Amino acid sequence: MKKNRTTKIIKRNLVILLILGLLLVHFIAPRFIMERRNPIAALFKTEKVKNNQLETNVNSKFKRKKLTITTFDNLKLSALLTYSNLENTKGTIILLHGSGHTKNHFLDLSEFLSTNGFNSVALDSRGFGESEGQFLTYGVKETKDIQTLISQLINEENLNNIGLWGQSIGGAFTLQTMGIDKRVKYGIAESSFKNLKTNLQCFFKRHAGFNLKPFSNYLVNRAGSIADFNPDDANPYKYSKNITQPILVVHGGKDKPIPISEGKANYSRIKSIDKEFIEIKLAGHSDIWKIGGEDYFNLVLKFLNKQALPSN
């Protein structure tokens, strides 16, 4: 009798654990993929968003202006416009950060661009920094936000010759937006993933040593359902085939979070006759600028100067 009772207790506990596990997988785990502002999930994030005050690195030599963008779903996004320091402006570059940063990450870069004749607009993506929003949608809604920003820059700020420069997820935004909106005249996409589903599969393989594709796809689909976006549209590879504008695709040779093969796959789809793939052989995912150094920025500046307005 005692043995039967113990067996029943074990079975009951296993059933309870199974139910709790299923509830966790269905309701909680998907939020780690796309939720940016959940206080419980934030406790477990390994990559903290950096959000220093702008005042810590604002150089009075550079003219700046804060912008507010209202999205199609009525969120308020924050951006920082830094004007060119040259009399003849060459163009305007929208800067798109990765998941571990905000627009403040681009303060030094904005000064570099300003010194070399370009306006720049560093954007806090939805859910980051000073922008409103709860969910990251890996480019599905963010590309619409960028298009809204482009319209505002053209119609309200009287700016033109607009390019994009994005890192990691921002690189994915760059590819997807360039494939949709031909008002973007040129772009630089650093360390972009191929699509959201393969990116999560890579994550599982890297951290768990294996990948259960049906499980990871289930999590992604649930994340899309919660955040109201189609995960299959988070797909730089799909949109790259529509890119005909001049573009640099850049990737670190030792990138583990997003292998260089994904960057090369995106690049292979691009139809532009003015495209270049740059491999920074010793760089990982987040240190392209550091490892590439002055040589890399000279290559980028050469590319950007080719895209300058004819008057320049």
C-alpha positions in Angstrom: 0.0 0.0 0.0 2.8 2.4 1.0 4.6 1.6 -2.3 1.5 2.3 -4.4 0.9 5.6 -2.6 4.5 6.7 -3.2 4.1 5.8 -6.9 0.9 7.8 -7.2 2.6 10.9 -5.5 5.5 10.7 -8.0 3.2 10.4 -11.0 1.1 13.3 -9.7 4.2 15.5 -9.3 5.4 14.6 -12.7 2.1 15.5 -14.2 2.2 18.9 -12.3 5.8 19.5 -13.5 4.8 18.6 -17.1 1.9 21.1 -17.0 4.0 23.8 -15.5 6.7 23.2 -18.1 4.2 23.4 -21.0 2.7 26.6 -19.5 6.3 28.0 -19.2 7.1 27.2 -22.8 3.8 28.5 -24.1 3.4 31.8 -22.2 6.8 32.8 -20.7 9.7 31.5 -22.9 8.6 33.3 -26.1 8.7 36.6 -24.3 12.5 36.3 -23.9 12.7 36.5 -27.7 11.0 39.8 -28.3 9.9 41.5 -25.0 12.1 44.5 -24.2 10.3 45.9 -21.1 9.2 43.1 -18.9 10.7 43.6 -15.4 10.8 39.8 -14.7 12.4 38.9 -18.0 15.0 41.7 -17.6 16.4 40.0 -14.5 17.5 37.1 -16.7 18.8 38.9 -19.7 22.5 38.4 -20.3 22.8 41.5 -22.6 21.8 44.7 -20.8 20.7 47.7 -22.9 23.1 50.6 -22.5 21.3 53.8 -22.1 23.6 56.6 -20.9 22.5 60.2 -20.8 23.1 62.0 -24.1 24.7 64.9 -22.2 27.7 62.7 -21.3 29.1 62.9 -24.8 27.5 65.9 -26.5 30.2 68.0 -28.2 29.4 71.6 -28.6 31.3 71.7 -31.9 28.4 69.7 -33.4 24.9 71.0 -34.1 22.3 68.5 -32.9 18.5 68.3 -32.8 16.2 65.8 -31.0 13.4 64.3 -33.1 10.2 62.5 -32.2 8.7 60.1 -34.7 5.1 58.9 -34.4 4.7 55.3 -35.7 1.9 53.8 -37.6 0.7 52.2 -34.3 1.0 55.5 -32.4 4.2 54.9 -30.5 6.6 57.8 -29.9 10.2 57.1 -31.0 13.2 59.2 -30.2 16.0 60.1 -32.6 19.0 62.4 -32.6 19.9 64.4 -35.7 23.5 65.6 -36.0 24.2 68.0 -38.8 27.1 68.1 -41.2 29.9 70.4 -40.2 30.7 71.1 -43.9 28.9 73.8 -45.9 28.0 71.4 -48.6 26.2 68.4 -47.1 26.8 65.1 -48.8 23.8 63.2 -47.5 22.0 62.0 -44.4 22.6 58.6 -42.8 20.2 56.9 -40.4 22.0 54.9 -37.8 20.4 51.7 -36.5 21.7 50.0 -33.3 21.8 46.4 -32.3 20.0 44.7 -29.4 22.6 45.7 -26.8 22.7 49.4 -27.5 20.6 52.6 -28.0 21.1 55.6 -30.2 23.8 56.9 -27.8 26.1 54.2 -29.1 26.5 56.3 -32.3 27.5 59.6 -30.7 31.2 59.3 -31.7 30.2 58.0 -35.2 27.9 60.9 -35.7 30.8 63.3 -35.1 33.0 61.3 -37.6 30.2 61.6 -40.2 29.6 65.3 -39.4 33.3 66.1 -39.8 33.2 64.3 -43.2 30.2 66.1 -44.5 27.2 63.9 -43.6 24.2 64.5 -41.5 23.3 61.5 -39.3 20.1 60.4 -37.5 20.6 57.9 -34.6 17.3 56.2 -33.9 16.2 54.5 -30.7 14.2 51.5 -32.1 10.9 50.7 -30.5 11.4 49.3 -27.0 14.9 50.8 -26.7 16.3 53.9 -25.0 13.9 56.8 -25.0 11.5 55.3 -27.5 8.2 53.8 -26.5 7.2 50.2 -27.2 7.3 46.8 -25.5 8.3 44.4 -28.2 11.2 43.9 -30.7 9.8 42.5 -34.0 13.1 41.9 -35.7 12.4 44.3 -38.6 8.7 43.6 -39.3 7.4 46.8 -37.6 10.8 48.5 -37.4 11.1 48.8 -41.2 7.8 50.7 -41.2 9.2 53.0 -38.4 12.3 53.7 -40.5 10.1 54.5 -43.5 8.1 57.0 -41.3 11.4 58.6 -40.2 12.5 58.9 -43.8 9.3 60.7 -44.7 9.8 63.0 -41.8 13.4 63.8 -42.7 12.3 64.6 -46.3 9.1 66.5 -45.6 9.8 68.3 -42.3 13.6 68.6 -42.1 14.2 69.1 -45.9 16.9 66.4 -45.9 17.8 64.1 -48.8 20.2 61.5 -50.2 19.3 59.2 -47.3 21.3 56.1 -46.5 21.2 53.5 -43.7 24.0 52.1 -41.5 23.0 49.3 -39.1 24.6 46.8 -36.8 23.4 43.3 -36.0 19.6 43.6 -35.7 20.1 47.1 -37.1 21.9 45.5 -40.0 18.9 43.3 -40.6 16.6 46.5 -40.5 18.9 48.0 -43.1 18.6 45.1 -45.6 14.9 44.8 -45.1 14.2 48.5 -45.5 16.4 48.8 -48.6 14.5 46.0 -50.2 11.2 47.8 -49.6 11.9 51.6 -49.9 13.9 53.0 -52.8 14.1 56.3 -51.1 17.1 54.7 -49.4 19.9 55.5 -51.8 22.7 53.4 -50.2 23.4 51.3 -47.1 25.9 49.6 -44.8 24.7 46.4 -43.1 27.0 44.9 -40.4 26.6 41.5 -38.8 23.0 40.8 -40.0 21.3 37.5 -39.5 19.6 35.6 -42.4 16.1 35.3 -40.8 14.7 35.1 -37.3 14.0 31.4 -37.2 17.5 30.3 -38.3 18.9 32.9 -35.9 17.1 31.2 -32.9 18.2 27.8 -34.2 21.8 28.9 -34.1 21.3 30.3 -30.6 20.1 26.9 -29.3 22.9 25.1 -31.0 25.5 27.4 -29.6 24.2 27.4 -26.0 22.7 23.9 -25.7 24.9 22.0 -28.2 21.8 20.9 -30.2 18.9 22.4 -32.0 15.3 21.2 -31.9 13.9 23.0 -35.0 10.2 22.3 -34.3 10.7 23.6 -30.7 12.6 26.8 -31.7 10.1 27.5 -34.5 7.2 27.0 -32.1 8.8 29.6 -29.7 9.3 32.1 -32.6 5.7 31.6 -33.8 4.4 32.2 -30.3 6.5 35.3 -29.9 5.0 36.6 -33.1 1.5 35.9 -31.9 2.1 37.7 -28.6 3.8 40.7 -30.2 1.5 40.8 -33.2 4.0 40.2 -36.1 4.6 37.5 -38.6 8.0 35.9 -37.8 8.4 34.8 -41.5 8.7 38.5 -42.4 11.7 39.0 -40.1 13.8 37.9 -43.1 16.6 40.0 -44.5 17.5 37.1 -46.8 14.0 37.4 -48.5 14.2 41.2 -48.9 17.9 41.2 -50.0 16.9 40.1 -53.5 15.1 43.5 -54.0 18.1 45.6 -53.2 19.5 47.4 -56.2 21.1 50.4 -54.3 24.8 50.6 -53.6 25.6 48.6 -50.4 28.4 47.4 -48.2 27.7 44.1 -46.3 30.2 43.6 -43.5 30.8 40.6 -41.2 33.3 39.4 -38.6 35.1 36.2 -39.6 34.8 34.9 -36.0 31.2 35.9 -35.4 29.6 33.2 -33.2 26.1 34.6 -32.5 25.6 35.2 -36.3 28.0 33.1 -38.4 29.5 34.8 -41.4 27.8 32.3 -43.6 24.5 34.2 -42.9 26.0 37.5 -44.0 27.3 35.9 -47.2 23.9 34.3 -47.9 22.2 37.8 -47.7 24.9 39.3 -49.9 24.5 36.6 -52.5 20.9 37.7 -53.0 21.5 41.4 -53.5 21.1 42.4 -57.2 22.9 45.8 -56.9 25.8 46.2 -59.4 27.5 48.3 -56.7 27.9 46.0 -53.8 30.9 44.8 -51.7 31.3 42.2 -49.0 33.9 43.0 -46.4 35.1 40.3 -44.0 36.9 41.5 -40.9 38.7 38.2 -40.3 39.6 38.6 -36.6 36.4 40.3 -35.6 33.5 38.7 -33.7 29.9 40.0 -33.6 30.3 43.2 -31.7 33.9 44.4 -32.3 34.0 45.1 -36.1 34.8 48.8 -35.5 37.5 48.0 -32.9 39.2 45.2 -34.9 38.8 46.9 -38.3 40.1 50.2 -37.0 41.1 53.1 -39.2 41.5 50.9 -42.3 37.8 49.8 -42.0 36.6 53.4 -41.5 38.6 54.6 -44.5 36.9 51.9 -46.6 33.5 53.0 -45.4 34.3 56.7 -46.0 35.4 55.9 -49.5 32.1 54.1 -50.1 30.1 57.0 -48.6 31.9 59.6 -50.6 30.9 57.8 -53.8 27.3 58.2 -52.7 27.6 61.9 -52.1 25.3 64.4 -53.7 26.5 65.4 -57.3 27.1 69.0 -56.1 29.8 67.6 -53.8 
